[in-house]
Amino acid sequence: MISPTQKIYKYSFESDNNSGVHPLVMRALESANTGYTLSYGDDPYTESAKLCFAGHFGIEAEVFFVFTGTGANVAALSTVTRPYYGIICPETAHINVDECGAPGKFTGCTLLSVPTPDGKLTVPIIKSKMTGLGDIHCSQPKVVSITQPTELGTLYSVDEIKEICDYAHSNGMTVHMDGARIANASAALGVPMREFTVDAGVDVLSFGGTKNGMMYGEAVIFFKEGLADDFRFLHKQTTQLASKMRFVAVQFEAMFKDDLWFCNAANANNMAGYLAEKVLSFDGVKLVYPVLSNAVFVTIPDKVITMMQKEHPFYVIDSERSVVRWMTSFDTKKEDVDDFVAFLKKCLENSEN
């Protein structure tokens, strides 16, 4: 039963986590819910899903399924670190801000977070954290973690990722990519996922599914030979090894069939662009970051924020600057955007009275 304080919304721009499950994914879950098969990944669904990943990233890629995005990041980083390592990441990174300290707890590492103007690391920014090398009193910078798209909705180009990977590898470092919305990045850049991951030099990838129309489930993908040698133990130890793994795997199989993953992401991106186009015609609404994926960051008056959130919850990213974030989803429709924009217009008008 739904609590009186809870509400089911017709649509939501708070987070792409608020969306439901794509009907084709739900159908796949139902189809897998018959008969018995071996557990812990020794099933035909998992084997088939891994072949789908091989088609996108190459047969050398080693793929493991997990439950959550935080679980993917923790398991991936635990595999490529030792407790005295430092992990360089943007100050806004999900691993730094939104995972309740899990990466530090499970890896024992220090997160060497650094401010960025747009959520993106660059080689000069990374160099600023390359201190204390060889000093036993300092955490040793050994991992670079980037997010694609970033938490600010911005995107790394293929060349930018290559430059980071080349620098990291030349200094004996490993590159991790948080790809919770990797499908959105591929759709926005117009290039295959492989081009800005394994081909660009990324060593390990957290691959997202939940935000793009799945019920739950992510993947950890290792591209560098030998990195995954001990992952089966960390898979279990980090509590991310599903006994009924077929229900994670079959969702990915459905997502890859007929490029559903791409269609979902493209719709979310397109709806974000449509939303930005509509609201920027209003006085009092200013764009903070370019709209490149499925996130819209704008400033709106504080009074309007209060009025809108009574009906449509969303995140206030920076209360001092009145920056809010609106996220579109795989199933966002134009009429949803139009309705939300009309409500915003009404609130803007009422705030002037």
N, C-alpha and C positions, 0 to 999 in steps of 0.2 A: 504494500500500500504506500502511496506517495504521501509524504508528510505535508501538512498544511503550509509549511514554510518553503516547500519545494515547488517547482513548476516545470512542466513540459512545454518547451517553446516550439513554435512553428518553424522557426529558423534561429540561428545564432551566429553572431560575428565575434564572439568572445574567443573561441579556439576551434581549430579543426578537430580537436579531440571531442568536441561536443556533438559531432555528427554521428549518424548511425552507421550501419553496415550496408555496403552495396548489395543489392538483391542477388547479383550473380555470385558474390562471395558467400552470402547466406545459403544460397542453393548448393554451393560446393560443400559447405559444412554439413548440410543435411545429407548429401550424397555419401559423405564419409562416415556417417553415423549408422552404418549397417555392418553387421558381422564383427568378427574378431581379427586382430592382427597383432604383430609383435609391438612391444612398447619401446620407449626411449629412442625412437628414430629408426628402428630396424623394420620399417614398413614400406610398402610400395609408394605411398603418398609422399613420404619424405624423399625417397629416391627420385621420384619424378620431379618434385619441386627443385631439387638440387640440379637436375639437368636443365631446368629452365634458367637458373642462375648462370650455369655454365655457358648457355647460349648468349648471355649478355656480357659476361666477364671473363670467359675462357675456361677451359677444362682444368687449368691449374689452380683456379680459385677454390679455396676450401671454405665451405659454407656450413654454418651452424645456426639453428633456430633458437630464439629466446622469447621471453614473454613481453618485456617492456623496453622502452628506449633507454631508461636509466640502467636497466640490466645489461643491455647491449654495450653501453659505454663502459660500465664497470668491468664486465667480463673481458672486453677487448683490451682495455688499458691494463688490467691485471696481468694479462698474458705478456705484454711487451715491456713491463716495468719491473723494477726492484724497489723496495721501500725507500731507498736513499735517492731515487731519481726525482727530478723536477719535471713537471708537465707544463709546457708553455701554451697558454690559451688566451683568447681575448677576455677582457673583463666581463663582457656580456655573455660569455659562453654558457650553454646550458649546464655543462659539468661544473661550472663555477658558481652559478646563481640558483639553479632550479633542481638540484639533485640532493639536497639536504646533507651535503658533505659526503655522499656515498663514494665518489671516486677516491677521495683522500682516505676514508675509512678502510676501504677494501684493498687499495693499492699500497697504502702507507706513504704515498708520495705527497710532495708539496705541489700545489697548483700555483704556477708562476704566472698569475694573470696580469694582463697589461691593458691599459686603456687604448682604444682605437676610435677613430672618427666615425667608422661605418660598420663596426663589427668584424672587420677583416684584418688578419695578420698580414704583414709584409716582411720581407727579409730584414730591412732595417729595424723593424719593431722586434723581431725575434732576436736580432743581435743585441738589443738592449738588455735582454735577459740572459745572455751567455756570459754570466759572471761566476766567479768562484770555481772555475774548472780545475779539478784536481785538488781542491781545498777540502780537507776532511770535515771541516766545520759547516760546509754548505751542501745543500741539495744539488745534485748534478743534473743540469738540463739535458734530458735524453729523449724526450718525446715532444713533438709539436702536434697539437690538436686543433683542427680547423672545422668549421661547420658550414655545410653547403646545402641550401641557402643559410645565411647567417641568421641569428636571432633578430636581426633588424631588417630582415627581408632582402638584404643585398646579396650579390652573387660574386663568386670568384670566377674569373675567366680561366680557360684551360691553361693559358700561358702563366697566369699568376700562381696557379697550383703547381705547375711544373717548376717554376722558379723557387718556390718554397721547398718542394721536395728535393730539388738538386742541392740547395744549401744545407738542408737537414742531413741528407745522406753524406755529403762531403764532410760533415762534422760528426759522423757516427750516430746520428739520431734517427728515430722512427717517426713516421707521419701517420696519425690517426685522423680519420674524417668522421664526424658526426653527421650522418645522412638521414636524419629523422624525416626530412622532406626532400630526399634526393630526387624523387620523381618530379617534383616541382622545378628543381634546378635543371633537370634534363629537358623538360618541356620548355622552360624559359630560354635556355641557351640554344636549343635546337640542335643538340648534339647527343650522341649515345652516352649512356652513363659510364661506359667503359672509358671514354675519351678523357674524362676529367677525374678518373679514379686510378685504376691500375695502369693505364697507359701514361698517365701524368706522373706516376711514381708513388701514389698512396700505398701504404703498406697494409693497413687494416681499416676496414669500413664498418661502421654501424649503419645498417640498412633499415630504413623505416617502412612500416606497412600500416600501422594503426591510423596514422593521420591521413591516409590516402584511401580509406574505405574498407579496411579490415576491422574485424572485431577486436582482435589483439594479435600481437606477434611482430617480432622484428628479426633481423638476422645479423650475425657477425661474420664478416668475410675477410679471410686472410689472403693476401696476394703474394707475399714474400715467402719463398720456400723456407720451411723450418719453423716459422713463427707459430704455427698451430700444433706443433708436436705434442705439447702437454695440455692443449685446450680442453680435452675431454674431461680432465680432472677439475679444471677451473669451471667448466660448464656446470658441473654438479655442485662444486663448493660455493659458487656464487648464487645458488638456488635458481638457476635459469634453465636447467635440464627438464623438459616436459616429459612426463611419462606417456601421456597420450599425445605425442608429438604430431600425429597425423592431422590433428585439428588446427595446428599452426601451419603445417606444410601445405595442406590442401587449399588454404586461403591464398598463399603465394602462387600456387599453380593457377588458380582462378584469375588472379591479378595479371599474370603474364599472358594468359590466353587472349588472343586478339588485341593485345596492347591495352588492356583495360587500365593498367597502371598509368599509362601515358594519357589516356582520355580523361581519367579522373583528375590528374594533376593539371592538365591543360584547362579544364573547366574551372578549377579553383583559381588558377592564375588569371584567366580571362575575366572572371567575376571580380577579382581584386582590381584589375585595371578599370573595369566598368564602374565599380564603386568609387574609385579615386576620381575618375572623370566627372562623375555626377556631383560629388561633394565639393570639389574644388571651385565650383562656380559660386559657392556661397561665401559671403563676407564673414570673416571670423574663423574660417577653416583654412589651415595652412599645412601643406605637405612637409614632413620632416625628412623622410628618406625616399629615394626613388622606389616606385612600385615595380618590382622586377619579378616577384613570385606571387604568393597568395597572402601577403601581409600589407596592410595599409597603416602607416603611422602618420597621424596628423595632430595638430594642436587645435583645441576648441575651448571656448570659455568655460571656466570652472562651473558656473551656474548651469550651463548646458549639460556638462558631464553629469551633474547630480540629477537633473531632470530626466535624461535619457536612461540612466542606469536603473531607474525605477521600473522600467519596462523591458530594457534590453541590456543585460549585464555585458561588460567588456572590461579589459584590463587598462588601468591607468599606469603607464610605463614610467612616467616622470611627473610626479605631482607638482613639483616646483615650476615646471615649464608647461604643465597641462597637456602633456603628450599622451595620447591614447593609441591603442592598437586594435585594429579590426582585422579578423582573419576570415577568409572565405574557405569553403570546403568543396569536396568533390561533388556534392549534391546541391550547392548553392544555385538558386535560380535567379533570373533577371527580375522577376516579380518580387523576390525576397529583397533584393537590393533596392528596388524602387520603393517598396514599403518602408524600408529602413531610412532611406534618404528623405522620404516625405515626413517621417517622424522627426528626423534631425532638423529639417526646415521648420517644422512647427515649433520645436524647442528653441531654435534660434530666434524666431519671431517673438515667442512668449518671453524670452529672456530680456528683450528690449523694453518690455512694458513695465 
